């Protein structure tokens, strides 16, 4: 029974993340922080320079730089990380590229590597 409940929670988180990217932003709520990720331009495409904007509220006690890790669930794609630099009191920004997967898979995950934020992750699809 416990496992079933965990699957429902993960399934709900996965669906909310995928649905939010179809709009304009991805959002996660971790303890005392709300973390919103926006990727431009849209649609999010592989092999094009993208701007990653992260909004964190509240943003006190966070460093001037955060690391964004791009990966594919269940597949080794090599290290692909983007440094996000603080642009204003609660906004971080950085540029990077999502590589094209040789298997034509389009599901990607972004994890914000931050102990303070509890490493929030966002799952979304990329167009070819």
SVG drawing of the C-alpha trace seen along z (x, -y; Angstrom):
<svg xmlns="http://www.w3.org/2000/svg" viewBox="-2 -43 32 45">
<polyline fill="none" stroke="black" stroke-width="0.4" points="0.0,0.0 2.8,-2.4 4.4,-1.8 1.1,-2.5 0.8,-5.9 4.3,-6.8 3.6,-5.9 0.5,-8.2 2.5,-11.1 5.3,-10.6 2.7,-10.2 0.9,-13.4 4.3,-15.3 5.2,-14.0 1.9,-15.0 2.0,-18.5 5.5,-19.1 4.8,-18.0 1.5,-19.9 3.1,-23.1 5.8,-23.2 3.1,-23.2 2.0,-26.6 4.8,-28.9 6.6,-27.7 7.4,-24.8 6.8,-25.1 7.8,-23.1 7.1,-23.8 9.7,-22.6 9.2,-23.2 9.5,-27.0 10.4,-27.8 8.5,-28.1 10.7,-27.5 9.6,-28.4 11.5,-27.5 11.0,-29.2 12.7,-28.1 12.8,-30.3 12.3,-30.2 9.3,-28.0 8.7,-25.4 11.8,-24.0 13.9,-22.5 17.1,-20.4 20.3,-21.8 19.3,-25.5 20.6,-27.9 18.0,-28.2 17.7,-30.7 16.8,-29.1 15.2,-31.6 14.7,-30.4 12.6,-32.4 12.8,-31.4 10.6,-32.9 11.7,-33.5 15.3,-33.8 17.2,-34.6 20.4,-32.7 20.9,-31.3 24.3,-31.7 24.9,-34.0 25.1,-31.0 23.1,-27.8 23.7,-24.7 21.0,-23.3 21.5,-19.7 20.0,-18.4 19.4,-14.7 17.1,-12.1 15.2,-9.8 16.5,-6.2 19.2,-7.1 22.9,-8.2 23.4,-11.3 26.7,-12.6 27.1,-15.6 25.2,-18.7 25.0,-21.5 24.2,-25.2 25.4,-27.7 22.6,-30.1 23.7,-33.5 21.6,-35.7 20.2,-38.6 18.0,-40.2 17.0,-39.4 15.0,-36.3 15.8,-35.5 18.6,-33.4 19.5,-33.0 21.8,-31.0 22.1,-29.8 22.6,-26.3 21.7,-23.7 19.7,-20.5 21.4,-17.9 19.5,-15.7 19.1,-12.1 20.2,-9.5 17.2,-7.3 14.8,-10.1 13.5,-10.2 12.1,-13.6 11.5,-13.4 14.1,-15.4 14.6,-16.3 16.1,-19.4 17.3,-19.2 18.4,-22.4 21.4,-21.2 20.9,-23.0 20.7,-21.5 18.8,-24.6 16.1,-24.1 16.1,-20.3 17.1,-19.7 13.8,-20.3 13.3,-18.5 11.2,-19.3 10.3,-16.9 9.3,-18.1 9.3,-17.2 11.7,-18.7 10.8,-19.0 13.3,-17.8"/>
</svg>
